[in-house]
Amino acid sequence: MDLPIDLPITVRHMELEFPTVEEFDPLWMGDPTRSYFITGLSLYLPYLEPFLIKALRKASPLVTDPTVAETLDKFCRQEAQHYKQHEKFNAVVHARDYPGLAEIEARCAAEFQHFLQDKPLKYSVGFVEGFESYTTQGAAAMLNGGMYDDPSVDQKIADLLRWHMTEEIEHRTVAFDIYQHLYGDYLYRVKMCWIAQWHVFRFIWKTATLMSRIDTLRYGPRYRMKRSMKVLALAAAFAQFVVTYLPNYSPHKLKISPRIGELAQRYSERAVSIG
């Protein structure tokens, strides 16, 4: 049974273990599609999350609600911890040497720089909300479904993702509240949800396809993503996208399962420091 409670936004400084380059198997989730798609998401985050932080810090002087201002600060500090940990995992992935991957990442970095420099602040804040509304759906599904608990999953990488997704649930309302506080424009929010969500999905699709193709040539057909599974992943993502477009959408309505509350407590106990 889900509990109608809120989890406090807790900034945890973690010491996580990662597989060595020699230990790392690109099929770390057992299934090629899931493995490469989640790895693609991890590769995206060190470009996205600094953008989120810069966009919201830029918006911070406009926020007049003290509660919203406080959660904005905690959100940014959580996100800073996230991308630093993902960079450590991504270094292991990059060591496998995927020709063409650096070019995809460079384009992504340039796009975020363009958003910050050339787009209005409303665009950037809307992008943050669009992405966060999607990750709220994904994080809840992953954690409640126990996706990372299967024994075939590399538990060092799973630990990174369980911690990250738990904190995504903790700060799930922040970007929504900031956007509503500053703008409250429903149609523009829907537009930015579409733009942000397809931005991340396109990146994941491109990087996953590239890594799978190269590893299939290197290691054999076990590393090939099936077209049918890619289509299913697209359908699942679109279903989560649509939820965020509804007029009555609000992350405040998400109920927190006891499992997620237990994970939050576990990671607080493991944190090197908090705050």
Backbone as numpy.savetxt, mean C-alpha at the origin, in Angstrom:
# Nx Ny Nz CAx CAy CAz Cx Cy Cz
-16.70 -12.23 14.88 -17.54 -11.03 14.88 -16.67 -9.78 14.88
-16.97 -8.82 14.05 -16.22 -7.58 14.00 -16.66 -6.65 15.12
-15.71 -5.88 15.60 -15.97 -4.98 16.71 -16.02 -3.54 16.21
-17.04 -2.77 16.59 -17.13 -1.38 16.16 -16.20 -0.49 16.98
-14.89 -0.69 16.86 -13.91 0.06 17.63 -12.92 0.70 16.68
-12.20 1.68 17.18 -11.12 2.30 16.43 -9.80 1.87 17.05
-8.80 1.67 16.21 -7.46 1.43 16.68 -6.71 2.76 16.70
-5.94 3.04 17.74 -5.16 4.28 17.73 -4.07 4.22 16.67
-3.74 5.35 16.09 -2.64 5.41 15.11 -1.34 5.40 15.89
-0.60 4.33 15.77 0.62 4.12 16.54 1.82 4.10 15.61
2.77 4.99 15.86 3.98 5.06 15.03 5.02 4.12 15.64
5.20 2.98 15.01 6.11 1.95 15.51 7.42 1.97 14.72
8.51 1.93 15.42 9.82 1.78 14.78 10.20 0.31 14.92
10.25 -0.38 13.79 10.40 -1.83 13.79 11.79 -2.26 13.31
12.23 -3.40 13.82 13.39 -4.10 13.27 12.86 -5.40 12.68
12.77 -5.44 11.37 12.22 -6.60 10.68 13.34 -7.36 9.98
13.14 -8.66 9.86 14.09 -9.50 9.12 13.64 -9.65 7.68
14.61 -9.75 6.79 14.32 -9.95 5.38 15.16 -11.10 4.85
14.65 -11.81 3.85 15.47 -12.87 3.26 16.71 -12.27 2.60
17.79 -13.04 2.60 18.97 -12.61 1.86 18.70 -12.77 0.36
19.57 -12.22 -0.44 19.43 -12.37 -1.89 19.44 -13.85 -2.26
20.28 -14.63 -1.59 20.38 -16.06 -1.88 19.12 -16.81 -1.43
18.52 -16.38 -0.35 17.32 -17.05 0.17 16.06 -16.69 -0.60
16.05 -15.51 -1.19 14.81 -14.99 -1.78 14.39 -15.77 -3.01
13.15 -16.25 -2.97 12.53 -16.88 -4.13 11.45 -15.93 -4.63
11.51 -15.50 -5.90 10.47 -14.60 -6.40 9.06 -15.15 -6.22
8.92 -16.48 -6.12 7.60 -17.08 -5.84 7.43 -17.22 -4.33
7.63 -16.14 -3.62 7.63 -16.19 -2.16 6.25 -16.43 -1.57
5.20 -16.30 -2.38 3.85 -16.63 -1.92 3.36 -17.96 -2.49
4.24 -18.65 -3.21 3.86 -19.92 -3.81 3.24 -19.78 -5.18
2.36 -18.83 -5.33 1.65 -18.59 -6.59 2.30 -17.43 -7.33
2.56 -17.57 -8.65 3.23 -16.49 -9.37 2.48 -15.16 -9.36
1.17 -15.19 -9.60 0.43 -13.94 -9.70 0.44 -13.18 -8.39
0.12 -13.85 -7.30 0.13 -13.17 -6.01 1.54 -12.68 -5.66
2.53 -13.52 -5.90 3.91 -13.16 -5.55 4.37 -11.92 -6.29
4.21 -11.93 -7.60 4.71 -10.80 -8.40 3.87 -9.55 -8.21
2.57 -9.70 -8.01 1.73 -8.52 -7.80 2.08 -7.83 -6.48
2.26 -8.59 -5.42 2.59 -7.97 -4.13 4.01 -7.41 -4.16
4.92 -8.09 -4.83 6.27 -7.54 -4.99 6.20 -6.23 -5.77
5.36 -6.19 -6.81 5.18 -4.95 -7.57 4.66 -3.82 -6.69
3.73 -4.13 -5.80 3.23 -3.11 -4.87 4.36 -2.59 -3.99
5.19 -3.50 -3.49 6.30 -3.08 -2.64 7.25 -2.16 -3.40
7.50 -2.45 -4.66 8.38 -1.60 -5.47 7.79 -0.20 -5.66
6.48 -0.11 -5.66 5.78 1.17 -5.86 5.88 2.09 -4.64
5.91 1.50 -3.47 5.72 2.27 -2.24 6.81 3.29 -1.95
8.09 3.03 -2.21 9.10 4.06 -1.95 9.00 5.29 -2.87
8.17 5.22 -3.88 7.88 6.40 -4.71 6.58 7.05 -4.27
5.60 6.22 -3.96 4.30 6.74 -3.53 4.36 7.41 -2.17
4.91 6.71 -1.18 4.75 7.18 0.20 5.47 8.49 0.50
6.66 8.75 -0.06 7.21 10.11 0.10 6.31 11.17 -0.54
5.66 10.81 -1.65 4.70 11.74 -2.27 3.53 12.00 -1.32
2.99 10.96 -0.70 1.88 11.14 0.24 2.28 12.10 1.35
3.48 11.89 1.89 3.95 12.71 3.00 4.10 14.17 2.57
4.74 14.39 1.43 4.96 15.76 0.95 3.64 16.46 0.65
2.70 15.73 0.05 1.41 16.33 -0.28 0.65 16.75 0.97
0.62 15.87 1.97 -0.14 16.20 3.18 0.58 17.23 4.04
1.91 17.20 4.07 2.64 18.24 4.80 2.38 19.61 4.14
2.27 19.63 2.84 1.97 20.87 2.13 0.56 21.37 2.47
-0.36 20.42 2.67 -1.74 20.78 3.00 -1.91 21.13 4.47
-0.97 20.73 5.30 -1.11 20.86 6.75 -1.45 22.27 7.23
-0.84 23.33 6.69 -1.18 24.68 7.18 -2.63 25.08 6.93
-3.30 24.39 6.01 -4.69 24.72 5.70 -5.68 24.02 6.63
-5.19 23.05 7.39 -6.07 22.26 8.27 -6.31 23.03 9.56
-7.58 23.29 9.85 -7.94 24.07 11.04 -8.51 23.21 12.16
-8.82 21.96 11.88 -9.36 21.06 12.89 -8.19 20.40 13.62
-8.06 20.59 14.95 -6.91 20.04 15.68 -6.81 18.52 15.61
-7.95 17.84 15.61 -7.93 16.38 15.54 -7.41 15.91 14.18
-7.89 16.55 13.13 -7.43 16.21 11.78 -5.93 16.50 11.66
-5.48 17.61 12.22 -4.07 17.97 12.16 -3.20 16.94 12.89
-3.68 16.48 14.03 -2.91 15.49 14.79 -2.80 14.17 14.04
-3.90 13.71 13.45 -3.86 12.45 12.73 -3.04 12.58 11.44
-3.05 13.76 10.82 -2.21 13.99 9.64 -0.74 13.76 9.99
-0.32 14.30 11.11 1.08 14.14 11.52 1.43 12.67 11.77
0.56 11.96 12.45 0.82 10.54 12.73 0.81 9.71 11.45
-0.10 10.04 10.55 -0.15 9.36 9.25 1.20 9.49 8.55
1.72 10.71 8.48 2.98 10.93 7.78 4.13 10.18 8.44
4.12 10.13 9.75 5.21 9.44 10.44 5.11 7.93 10.27
3.90 7.39 10.23 3.75 5.97 9.92 4.24 5.67 8.50
3.82 6.48 7.54 4.19 6.22 6.15 5.70 6.29 5.95
6.38 7.16 6.68 7.84 7.25 6.58 8.49 5.94 7.02
7.95 5.32 8.05 8.47 4.02 8.49 8.20 2.95 7.45
7.05 3.00 6.81 6.68 1.97 5.84 7.65 1.92 4.67
7.86 3.06 4.03 8.66 2.99 2.80 10.12 2.66 3.10
10.61 3.04 4.28 11.99 2.68 4.63 12.16 1.17 4.77
11.16 0.51 5.32 11.23 -0.95 5.45 11.06 -1.61 4.08
10.18 -1.08 3.25 10.00 -1.66 1.92 11.26 -1.49 1.07
11.99 -0.43 1.27 13.24 -0.25 0.53 14.22 -1.39 0.83
14.19 -1.90 2.04 15.09 -3.01 2.40 14.70 -4.28 1.64
13.41 -4.56 1.57 12.96 -5.72 0.79 13.22 -5.50 -0.69
12.95 -4.30 -1.16 13.13 -4.01 -2.58 14.59 -4.15 -3.01
15.52 -3.88 -2.10 16.93 -4.06 -2.43 17.23 -5.52 -2.75
16.55 -6.43 -2.07 16.71 -7.86 -2.35 16.15 -8.18 -3.73
15.00 -7.61 -4.04 14.38 -7.83 -5.36 15.29 -7.27 -6.46
15.79 -6.05 -6.27 16.63 -5.43 -7.29 17.92 -6.22 -7.53
18.39 -6.89 -6.50 19.62 -7.68 -6.65 19.45 -8.84 -7.63
18.21 -9.21 -7.93 17.97 -10.26 -8.93 18.19 -9.75 -10.35
18.33 -8.46 -10.51 18.66 -7.84 -11.80 17.61 -8.11 -12.87
16.58 -7.27 -12.86 15.52 -7.35 -13.87 15.69 -6.22 -14.88
16.24 -6.48 -16.05 16.39 -5.42 -17.06 15.04 -4.79 -17.41
14.99 -3.47 -17.39 13.77 -2.74 -17.69 13.03 -2.27 -16.46
13.32 -2.85 -15.31 12.60 -2.48 -14.09 12.95 -1.06 -13.65
14.22 -0.71 -13.74 14.65 0.63 -13.32 13.96 1.72 -14.13
13.72 1.45 -15.41 13.06 2.44 -16.26 11.61 2.66 -15.84
10.92 1.57 -15.48 9.53 1.70 -15.01 9.49 2.51 -13.72
10.42 2.23 -12.82 10.46 2.93 -11.54 10.82 4.41 -11.74
11.73 4.68 -12.66 12.12 6.08 -12.91 10.94 6.89 -13.45
10.13 6.27 -14.31 8.94 6.97 -14.82 7.96 7.25 -13.70
7.81 6.30 -12.80 6.91 6.48 -11.66 7.38 7.63 -10.78
8.67 7.67 -10.49 9.22 8.75 -9.67 9.00 10.11 -10.33
9.19 10.16 -11.65 9.00 11.42 -12.38 7.54 11.86 -12.36
6.62 10.90 -12.43 5.20 11.23 -12.39 4.81 11.84 -11.06
5.31 11.29 -9.96 4.98 11.86 -8.65 5.59 13.25 -8.49
6.77 13.45 -9.03 7.38 14.78 -8.99 6.53 15.77 -9.78
6.03 15.33 -10.92 5.14 16.16 -11.75 3.87 16.53 -10.99
3.28 15.57 -10.28 2.06 15.85 -9.52 2.32 16.95 -8.50
3.44 16.85 -7.78 3.74 17.82 -6.73 4.05 19.20 -7.30
4.75 19.24 -8.40 5.21 20.52 -8.95 4.18 21.22 -9.82
3.42 20.44 -10.58 2.60 21.02 -11.64 1.09 20.91 -11.43
0.66 20.09 -10.50 -0.77 19.91 -10.26 -1.20 20.71 -9.04
-2.47 21.12 -8.96 -2.94 21.82 -7.76 -2.91 20.91 -6.54
-2.86 21.51 -5.38 -2.81 20.74 -4.14 -4.02 19.82 -4.01
-5.16 20.28 -4.48 -6.37 19.45 -4.42 -6.16 18.13 -5.15
-5.45 18.17 -6.26 -5.15 16.95 -7.02 -4.33 15.98 -6.17
-3.28 16.50 -5.53 -2.41 15.63 -4.74 -3.13 15.07 -3.52
-3.89 15.90 -2.82 -4.64 15.41 -1.66 -5.69 14.39 -2.11
-6.34 14.66 -3.23 -7.30 13.70 -3.77 -6.63 12.39 -4.16
-5.43 12.46 -4.71 -4.68 11.25 -5.06 -4.39 10.44 -3.80
-3.95 11.13 -2.75 -3.67 10.43 -1.48 -4.92 9.70 -1.00
-6.05 10.40 -1.00 -7.30 9.77 -0.56 -7.69 8.62 -1.47
-7.52 8.78 -2.78 -7.86 7.71 -3.71 -7.06 6.46 -3.46
-5.77 6.62 -3.22 -4.93 5.45 -2.94 -5.30 4.84 -1.60
-5.43 5.66 -0.58 -5.69 5.14 0.76 -7.04 4.43 0.84
-8.02 4.90 0.10 -9.33 4.24 0.14 -9.24 2.83 -0.45
-8.36 2.66 -1.43 -8.14 1.33 -2.02 -7.37 0.43 -1.07
-6.30 0.96 -0.46 -5.50 0.11 0.43 -6.27 -0.29 1.68
-7.22 0.55 2.08 -8.07 0.15 3.21 -8.82 -1.14 2.89
-9.40 -1.19 1.68 -10.13 -2.40 1.27 -9.17 -3.59 1.19
-8.02 -3.37 0.54 -7.07 -4.46 0.36 -6.49 -4.95 1.66
-6.14 -4.03 2.55 -5.54 -4.42 3.83 -6.51 -5.25 4.66
-7.76 -4.82 4.72 -8.76 -5.57 5.49 -8.94 -6.97 4.92
-9.01 -7.08 3.58 -9.19 -8.39 2.95 -8.00 -9.29 3.21
-6.79 -8.75 3.09 -5.58 -9.55 3.29 -5.47 -10.05 4.72
-5.69 -9.16 5.67 -5.52 -9.53 7.08 -6.64 -10.44 7.56
-7.87 -10.12 7.23 -8.99 -10.95 7.68 -8.99 -12.31 7.01
-8.49 -12.37 5.76 -8.44 -13.64 5.04 -7.24 -14.49 5.38
-6.30 -13.96 6.17 -5.12 -14.73 6.54 -4.23 -15.06 5.36
-4.18 -14.17 4.36 -3.45 -14.45 3.13 -1.98 -14.73 3.37
-1.40 -14.10 4.38 0.03 -14.25 4.62 0.37 -15.35 5.62
-0.63 -16.07 6.08 -0.41 -17.09 7.11 -0.15 -18.47 6.54
-0.36 -18.65 5.25 -0.14 -19.95 4.62 1.32 -20.37 4.77
1.59 -21.63 5.09 2.98 -22.08 5.28 3.84 -21.97 4.03
3.22 -21.85 2.85 4.00 -21.71 1.62 4.53 -20.29 1.43
4.09 -19.36 2.26 4.49 -17.95 2.14 5.76 -17.70 2.95
6.71 -16.98 2.36 7.93 -16.58 3.08 7.52 -15.68 4.25
7.72 -16.16 5.46 7.19 -15.45 6.62 7.96 -14.17 6.97
9.18 -14.03 6.48 9.89 -12.77 6.70 9.22 -11.64 5.91
8.87 -11.94 4.66 8.19 -10.92 3.84 6.76 -10.73 4.34
6.12 -11.82 4.74 4.76 -11.73 5.27 4.71 -10.84 6.50
5.75 -10.90 7.33 5.80 -10.08 8.54 5.79 -8.60 8.19
6.58 -8.23 7.19 6.59 -6.84 6.70 5.19 -6.41 6.31
4.50 -7.24 5.56 3.19 -6.87 5.02 2.10 -6.88 6.08
2.15 -7.82 7.01 1.15 -7.81 8.09 1.28 -6.54 8.92
2.51 -6.17 9.25 2.73 -4.93 10.01 2.22 -3.73 9.22
2.63 -3.64 7.96 2.23 -2.50 7.13 0.71 -2.43 6.99
0.07 -3.55 6.67 -1.37 -3.54 6.46 -2.13 -3.23 7.75
-1.59 -3.65 8.89 -2.21 -3.31 10.17 -2.22 -1.80 10.37
-1.12 -1.16 10.05 -1.06 0.29 10.21 -1.89 1.02 9.16
-2.07 0.40 7.98 -3.00 0.97 7.00 -4.41 1.03 7.57
-4.79 0.00 8.30 -6.11 0.00 8.93 -6.17 1.07 10.02
-5.09 1.21 10.77 -5.09 2.21 11.84 -5.32 3.62 11.29
-4.70 3.95 10.17 -4.83 5.34 9.67 -5.80 5.45 8.49
-6.71 4.50 8.38 -7.60 4.40 7.21 -8.48 5.64 7.00
-8.79 6.38 8.06 -9.72 7.52 7.94 -9.01 8.85 7.69
-7.69 8.88 7.81 -6.98 10.16 7.84 -7.09 10.91 6.53
-6.72 10.27 5.42 -6.76 10.97 4.13 -8.18 11.38 3.76
-9.14 10.52 4.07 -10.55 10.85 3.81 -10.96 12.09 4.59
-10.61 12.14 5.87 -10.99 13.28 6.71 -10.32 14.56 6.24
-9.06 14.47 5.83 -8.36 15.66 5.34 -9.03 16.18 4.07
-9.32 15.26 3.15 -9.96 15.68 1.90 -11.32 16.31 2.17
-12.12 15.67 3.02 -13.44 16.21 3.34 -13.34 17.56 4.04
-12.37 17.69 4.91 -12.17 18.93 5.66 -11.79 20.08 4.72
-10.92 19.80 3.76 -10.41 20.86 2.89 -11.29 21.12 1.67
-11.90 20.05 1.13 -12.58 20.18 -0.17 -14.02 19.65 -0.15
-14.20 18.40 0.21 -15.55 17.83 0.26 -16.23 17.69 -1.08
-15.48 17.75 -2.15 -16.03 17.67 -3.51 -16.14 16.20 -3.90
-17.37 15.67 -3.88 -17.57 14.23 -4.12 -17.11 13.79 -5.51
-17.55 14.48 -6.54 -17.22 14.05 -7.90 -15.72 14.12 -8.16
-15.07 15.14 -7.62 -13.62 15.24 -7.80 -12.92 14.12 -7.05
-13.43 13.77 -5.88 -12.85 12.66 -5.12 -12.95 11.36 -5.91
-14.10 11.11 -6.53 -14.26 9.90 -7.34 -13.26 9.90 -8.50
-13.12 11.05 -9.15 -12.14 11.15 -10.24 -10.74 10.80 -9.76
-10.37 11.33 -8.59 -9.02 11.08 -8.09 -8.86 9.65 -7.58
-9.92 9.06 -7.07 -9.86 7.63 -6.73 -9.51 6.82 -7.97
-10.20 7.11 -9.06 -9.96 6.41 -10.33 -8.51 6.60 -10.79
-8.04 7.84 -10.77 -6.68 8.14 -11.23 -5.64 7.44 -10.36
-5.78 7.57 -9.04 -4.79 6.99 -8.13 -4.79 5.48 -8.18
-5.97 4.90 -8.20 -6.06 3.44 -8.15 -5.53 2.79 -9.42
-5.81 3.39 -10.56 -5.27 2.84 -11.80 -3.79 3.14 -11.94
-3.32 4.20 -11.31 -1.88 4.49 -11.33 -1.11 3.36 -10.66
-1.54 2.98 -9.47 -0.84 1.90 -8.77 -1.03 0.57 -9.49
-2.24 0.31 -9.99 -2.47 -0.99 -10.61 -1.68 -1.14 -11.90
-1.57 -0.07 -12.67 -0.77 -0.14 -13.90 0.70 -0.43 -13.58
1.21 0.22 -12.54 2.60 -0.03 -12.14 2.78 -1.49 -11.74
1.87 -1.99 -10.91 1.96 -3.39 -10.47 1.89 -4.33 -11.67
0.96 -4.07 -12.57 0.79 -4.93 -13.74 2.07 -4.96 -14.58
2.65 -3.79 -14.83 3.86 -3.72 -15.65 5.04 -4.42 -14.99
5.26 -4.13 -13.71 6.42 -4.73 -13.04 6.24 -6.22 -12.84
5.04 -6.65 -12.49 4.79 -8.08 -12.30 4.98 -8.84 -13.61
4.46 -8.29 -14.69 4.59 -8.94 -15.99 6.06 -9.05 -16.40
6.81 -7.98 -16.19 8.23 -7.98 -16.54 9.00 -9.01 -15.72
8.82 -9.01 -14.40 9.57 -9.94 -13.55 9.21 -11.38 -13.85
7.93 -11.64 -14.06 7.50 -13.00 -14.37 8.11 -13.48 -15.69
8.10 -12.61 -16.69 8.65 -12.99 -18.00 10.14 -13.33 -17.89
10.88 -12.50 -17.17 12.32 -12.73 -17.04 12.60 -13.99 -16.23
11.88 -14.18 -15.13 12.11 -15.36 -14.30 11.67 -16.64 -15.00
10.66 -16.57 -15.84 10.25 -17.75 -16.61 11.38 -18.17 -17.55
12.03 -17.21 -18.16 13.17 -17.53 -19.02 14.34 -18.08 -18.22
14.51 -17.57 -17.01 15.64 -17.99 -16.18 15.41 -19.35 -15.52
14.21 -19.52 -14.96 13.98 -20.64 -14.06 12.93 -21.63 -14.53
12.17 -21.29 -15.55 11.20 -22.24 -16.06 9.76 -21.80 -15.91
8.82 -22.61 -16.43 7.41 -22.21 -16.52 6.70 -22.05 -15.19
7.26 -22.55 -14.11 6.62 -22.39 -12.80 6.48 -20.92 -12.44
7.29 -20.06 -13.04 7.30 -18.64 -12.71 6.41 -17.81 -13.63
5.71 -18.47 -14.54 4.85 -17.75 -15.48 3.49 -17.46 -14.85
3.05 -16.22 -14.92 1.71 -15.87 -14.47 0.70 -16.30 -15.53
-0.33 -16.98 -15.11 -1.38 -17.37 -16.05 -2.27 -16.16 -16.36
-2.64 -16.05 -17.63 -3.50 -14.93 -18.03 -4.80 -14.92 -17.23
-5.36 -16.10 -16.98 -6.63 -16.17 -16.25 -6.48 -15.62 -14.84
-5.32 -15.86 -14.20 -5.11 -15.37 -12.85 -4.90 -13.85 -12.84
-4.26 -13.34 -13.88 -4.10 -11.89 -13.98 -5.45 -11.21 -14.16
-6.32 -11.82 -14.94 -7.66 -11.26 -15.15 -8.45 -11.29 -13.84
-8.32 -12.37 -13.09 -9.00 -12.46 -11.79 -8.48 -11.38 -10.84
-7.17 -11.15 -10.86 -6.60 -10.10 -10.01 -7.15 -8.73 -10.40
-7.29 -8.50 -11.70 -7.86 -7.24 -12.18 -9.30 -7.09 -11.71
-10.07 -8.17 -11.82 -11.48 -8.13 -11.40 -11.60 -7.86 -9.90
-10.73 -8.50 -9.11 -10.77 -8.30 -7.66 -10.42 -6.86 -7.31
-9.41 -6.31 -8.00 -9.03 -4.92 -7.74 -10.17 -3.98 -8.11
-10.79 -4.21 -9.25 -11.88 -3.33 -9.70 -13.04 -3.36 -8.71
-13.33 -4.54 -8.16 -14.41 -4.64 -7.18 -14.11 -3.78 -5.96
-12.84 -3.74 -5.55 -12.46 -2.89 -4.42 -12.47 -1.42 -4.81
-12.11 -1.12 -6.05 -12.17 0.27 -6.52 -13.60 0.81 -6.41
-14.56 0.02 -6.90 -15.95 0.48 -7.02 -16.52 0.88 -5.66
-16.17 0.14 -4.63 -16.67 0.46 -3.29 -16.35 1.90 -2.92
-15.16 2.36 -3.30 -14.72 3.70 -2.91 -15.39 4.81 -3.70
-16.09 4.47 -4.79 -16.75 5.48 -5.62 -18.17 5.80 -5.15
-18.70 4.98 -4.26 -20.10 5.14 -3.86 -20.30 6.42 -3.04
-21.44 7.08 -3.20 -21.68 8.34 -2.47 -21.63 8.18 -0.96
-22.00 7.00 -0.47 -22.03 6.80 0.99 -20.75 6.15 1.50
-19.71 6.08 0.66 -18.46 5.47 1.12 -17.85 6.28 2.26
-17.40 5.59 3.28 -16.63 6.22 4.35 -15.80 5.15 5.04
-14.50 5.38 5.20 -13.68 4.41 5.93 -14.05 4.33 7.40
-14.80 5.31 7.90 -15.25 5.26 9.29 -16.22 4.10 9.52
-16.81 3.59 8.46 -17.79 2.50 8.60 -17.13 1.13 8.73
-15.83 1.05 8.45 -15.15 -0.23 8.52 -15.07 -0.71 9.97
-15.51 -1.92 10.20 -15.42 -2.51 11.53 -14.12 -3.31 11.63
-13.53 -3.26 12.80 -12.22 -3.87 13.00 -12.40 -5.25 13.62
-11.85 -6.25 12.97 -11.96 -7.61 13.50 -11.00 -7.79 14.67
-11.31 -8.69 15.59 -10.39 -8.96 16.70 -9.00 -9.33 16.20
-8.92 -10.02 15.06 -7.63 -10.43 14.51 -6.73 -9.21 14.25
-7.29 -8.15 13.68 -6.49 -6.97 13.38 -6.08 -6.26 14.67
-6.98 -6.23 15.64 -6.63 -5.67 16.93 -5.50 -6.43 17.60
-5.50 -7.74 17.47 -4.43 -8.57 18.04 -3.11 -8.32 17.33
-3.16 -8.16 16.01 -1.93 -7.86 15.27 -1.36 -6.51 15.70
-2.21 -5.52 15.87 -1.75 -4.20 16.30 -1.04 -4.29 17.65
-1.62 -5.05 18.57 -1.01 -5.21 19.89 0.32 -5.94 19.79
0.37 -6.97 18.95 1.59 -7.76 18.79 2.73 -6.89 18.24
2.41 -6.06 17.24 3.47 -5.23 16.67 3.88 -4.09 17.61
2.97 -3.62 18.42 3.34 -2.62 19.43 4.33 -3.21 20.43
4.10 -4.46 20.81 4.99 -5.13 21.75 6.36 -5.40 21.14
6.41 -5.62 19.85 7.67 -5.91 19.17 8.45 -4.67 18.76
7.81 -3.52 18.76 8.45 -2.30 18.26 9.68 -1.94 19.09
10.72 -1.49 18.41 11.92 -1.02 19.10 11.59 0.23 19.90
10.76 1.08 19.31 10.26 2.27 20.01 8.95 2.68 19.37
8.21 3.50 20.08 6.91 3.99 19.60 6.89 5.50 19.73
6.41 6.15 18.67 6.28 7.60 18.72 7.15 8.29 17.70
